[in-house]
Amino acid sequence: MDDLRPYLLLSAACIAIAALSFIALRTRTRLRLLREQTQAQDLQRDAALRAEAVAAERERIYSDLHDDLGAKLLGLIHTAQNPLQADLARAILQDLRDVVTRSRGTPGTLGDILADIRNEASQRLRAVGIGLVWEEPDDLPDPPLDTERALHLYRIVREAISNTIRHAEARRLRVRLRCSGDQLGIELTDDGEGGASDTARPGAGMRSMRVRAAELAGDIHWTPGTEGGTKVLLSMPIPATAPSPPQPGEREGAQGAMPDNGAPQ
């Protein structure tokens, strides 16, 4: 037994050393993980602070642009020498407001967007003596529309109206909305002298409209209008939604074609 005692002591010492090494290793591992976690939290906090500072600076810049340039553009609208100059300033002002809206990420529904488009179209067309006929079915779906898609839709319709005002010599513009399944169709037809078609040499405006239609996963075409002018046909997918049931006292049936008599601002 005495002969085994040194071996037993040596084995116990090895076991104790191994146990202490294991404890030290676990301690070092826990400390390393704690440092990494603390560093990750610090990085996240710093990133959040930087993002907050960038957002605040961006908001300040957009607000300054809107206030300063917006005031100058309003002055140009009111002092313009002719309606076409006033419309150009008005369109630029709306583009500026679009940029501010996009920076703030304001969401909306398709109905909200179309109402804004109709109001803007009414103001611009009335200011240059062109009548607006807006045809929209009562059961048009009203899904949410993200800011990016809403802005592409705004810009396409705005460019079509600009072409009507500047080139068509029209007396009336008809905007007709239709929905078939998950496809929204927007048709803009003037009674002017344009007669543009897909075979015509595209300008910067037409190319921009095509790019924006592609961003909407849609398609756009130009054909001669039924009244001698130009017809713009835009088709784009929208999320399918069930139409809301009519509320008590609401008129049922399709909305007829009616001239828009909104006053310009």
C-alpha positions in Angstrom: 0.0 0.0 0.0 2.8 2.3 0.8 4.3 1.6 -2.6 1.0 2.9 -4.3 0.8 6.0 -2.3 3.0 8.1 -4.5 1.1 7.1 -7.6 -2.2 8.0 -5.9 -0.9 11.4 -4.9 0.4 12.0 -8.4 -3.0 11.0 -9.8 -4.8 13.3 -7.4 -2.5 16.1 -8.3 -3.1 15.5 -12.0 -6.8 15.5 -11.5 -6.7 18.7 -9.5 -4.5 20.4 -12.1 -6.9 19.3 -14.9 -9.9 20.5 -12.9 -8.2 23.9 -12.2 -7.3 24.1 -15.9 -10.9 23.4 -16.9 -12.2 26.0 -14.5 -9.7 28.6 -15.7 -10.6 27.8 -19.4 -14.4 28.2 -18.6 -13.6 31.5 -16.8 -11.6 32.9 -19.7 -14.3 31.8 -22.1 -17.0 33.5 -20.1 -15.0 36.7 -19.8 -14.3 36.7 -23.6 -18.0 36.2 -24.4 -18.9 38.9 -21.9 -16.4 41.3 -23.6 -17.7 40.4 -27.0 -21.3 40.9 -25.9 -20.4 44.3 -24.3 -18.6 45.3 -27.5 -21.5 44.3 -29.6 -23.9 46.3 -27.4 -21.6 49.3 -27.7 -21.5 49.0 -31.5 -25.3 48.7 -31.6 -25.7 51.7 -29.4 -23.2 53.7 -31.5 -24.9 52.6 -34.7 -28.3 53.6 -33.3 -26.9 57.0 -32.2 -25.3 57.6 -35.6 -28.5 56.6 -37.5 -30.5 59.0 -35.3 -28.1 61.8 -36.0 -28.1 61.1 -39.7 -32.0 61.0 -39.7 -32.1 64.3 -37.8 -29.7 66.0 -40.2 -31.6 64.6 -43.2 -34.9 65.9 -41.8 -33.3 69.3 -41.3 -31.9 69.5 -44.8 -35.3 68.4 -46.3 -37.1 70.9 -44.2 -34.8 73.7 -45.2 -35.1 72.7 -48.9 -38.9 72.7 -48.6 -39.1 76.0 -46.8 -36.6 77.9 -48.8 -37.1 76.5 -52.3 -40.8 76.0 -51.7 -41.3 79.6 -50.9 -39.3 80.7 -54.0 -41.3 78.3 -56.2 -44.6 79.6 -54.8 -43.4 83.1 -55.7 -42.7 82.0 -59.2 -46.2 80.5 -59.5 -47.8 83.8 -58.5 -45.6 86.0 -60.6 -45.4 83.8 -63.7 -45.9 85.7 -67.0 -48.0 82.9 -68.4 -49.9 79.8 -67.3 -47.2 77.4 -68.7 -44.5 79.0 -66.6 -46.7 78.8 -63.6 -47.4 75.1 -64.3 -43.7 74.3 -64.6 -43.0 75.9 -61.2 -46.0 74.1 -59.7 -44.8 70.7 -61.0 -41.3 71.3 -59.6 -42.8 72.3 -56.3 -44.8 69.1 -56.2 -41.6 67.1 -57.1 -39.9 68.8 -54.1 -42.8 67.8 -51.8 -42.5 64.2 -53.1 -38.9 64.1 -52.0 -39.8 65.3 -48.5 -42.6 62.8 -48.3 -40.4 60.0 -49.4 -37.7 60.9 -46.8 -40.4 60.6 -44.1 -41.8 57.4 -45.4 -45.4 58.4 -45.0 -47.6 55.4 -45.9 -51.0 55.5 -47.6 -53.5 53.5 -49.5 -54.3 53.4 -53.2 -57.4 55.5 -52.6 -55.3 58.2 -50.8 -52.8 58.3 -53.6 -55.4 58.5 -56.3 -57.3 61.3 -54.4 -54.0 63.3 -54.2 -53.3 62.7 -57.9 -56.8 63.8 -58.8 -56.6 67.0 -56.7 -53.2 67.9 -58.2 -54.4 67.2 -61.8 -57.5 69.3 -61.2 -55.4 72.3 -60.0 -52.8 72.1 -62.8 -55.3 71.6 -65.6 -57.8 74.2 -64.5 -55.0 76.8 -64.2 -54.3 76.4 -67.9 -57.9 76.2 -69.0 -58.1 72.4 -69.6 -61.1 70.4 -68.3 -60.7 67.2 -66.3 -63.0 64.2 -66.6 -62.2 61.6 -63.9 -63.9 58.2 -64.1 -63.4 55.9 -61.2 -65.5 52.8 -60.2 -67.0 52.7 -56.7 -65.6 49.2 -56.1 -62.0 50.1 -56.8 -59.8 48.2 -54.3 -58.0 50.2 -51.7 -54.9 48.3 -50.6 -51.9 49.9 -48.8 -49.3 51.3 -51.2 -45.7 51.8 -50.0 -44.1 55.2 -50.5 -41.7 54.0 -53.3 -44.6 52.7 -55.5 -46.8 55.7 -54.7 -44.1 58.1 -55.9 -43.6 56.2 -59.2 -47.3 56.4 -59.8 -47.4 60.1 -59.0 -44.5 60.8 -61.3 -45.9 58.9 -64.3 -49.3 60.6 -64.1 -47.6 64.0 -63.5 -45.4 63.6 -66.6 -48.5 62.6 -68.7 -50.3 65.7 -67.5 -47.2 67.9 -68.2 -47.1 66.5 -71.8 -50.8 67.3 -72.2 -50.4 70.9 -70.9 -47.2 71.7 -72.9 -47.6 69.9 -76.2 -51.2 68.7 -76.8 -53.1 72.0 -77.1 -56.0 70.1 -75.6 -59.2 71.3 -74.2 -60.0 68.3 -72.0 -58.2 65.4 -70.4 -60.0 62.2 -69.4 -58.6 59.9 -66.7 -60.2 56.5 -66.5 -59.4 53.9 -63.8 -60.2 50.2 -64.1 -59.4 47.1 -62.1 -59.3 43.6 -63.3 -58.2 41.0 -60.8 -54.9 42.2 -59.4 -54.3 44.7 -62.3 -55.0 48.4 -62.0 -55.4 50.2 -65.3 -55.1 54.0 -65.6 -56.0 55.6 -69.0 -55.3 59.2 -69.7 -56.7 60.5 -73.0 -56.6 64.1 -74.3 -58.4 65.7 -77.2 -55.4 67.6 -78.5 -53.1 67.4 -81.4 -50.4 65.0 -80.0 -51.2 61.7 -81.5 -48.2 60.1 -79.8 -47.7 56.3 -80.0 -45.2 53.6 -79.0 -43.6 53.9 -82.5 -42.7 57.6 -82.0 -39.2 58.6 -81.0 -39.2 58.6 -77.2 -38.1 61.7 -75.3 -36.7 61.9 -71.8 -40.2 62.0 -70.4 -41.4 58.9 -72.1 -38.2 57.0 -71.2 -38.6 58.0 -67.5 -42.2 56.9 -67.5 -41.2 53.5 -69.0 -38.6 53.1 -66.3 -41.0 54.0 -63.5 -43.7 51.6 -64.9 -41.1 48.8 -64.9 -40.3 49.7 -61.2 -44.0 49.1 -60.6 -43.8 45.7 -62.3 -46.2 47.2 -64.8 -46.4 48.4 -68.4 -47.1 51.6 -70.2 -48.2 52.3 -73.8 -49.0 55.3 -76.0 -51.7 55.2 -78.7 -53.6 57.8 -80.7 -56.6 59.0 -78.7 -60.2 58.4 -79.8 -60.7 62.2 -79.9 -57.6 63.0 -81.9 -55.0 63.4 -79.1 -52.9 60.9 -77.2 -53.9 58.0 -75.0 -51.6 56.9 -72.2 -52.3 53.4 -70.9 -50.6 52.3 -67.6 -51.1 48.9 -66.1 -49.7 47.8 -62.8 -50.3 45.0 -60.3 -51.9 45.8 -56.9 -52.6 43.5 -53.9 -56.0 41.9 -54.3 -58.5 43.1 -51.6 -62.1 42.5 -51.1 -64.3 45.5 -51.8 -65.7 47.2 -48.7 -69.5 46.7 -48.3 -71.5 49.9 -49.0 -72.3 51.9 -45.9 -76.0 52.8 -45.1 -77.1 55.8 -47.1 -74.3 55.4 -49.7 -75.2 55.4 -53.4 -74.7 52.1 -55.1 -73.6 51.7 -58.7 -70.7 52.9 -60.8 -69.6 56.5 -60.7 -70.2 58.3 -63.9 -67.9 60.5 -65.8 -68.1 64.0 -64.3 -65.9 67.0 -64.9 -63.8 67.9 -61.9 -64.6 71.5 -60.7 -62.0 71.8 -58.0 -60.5 75.3 -57.7 -56.8 75.7 -58.1 -54.6 76.6 -55.2 
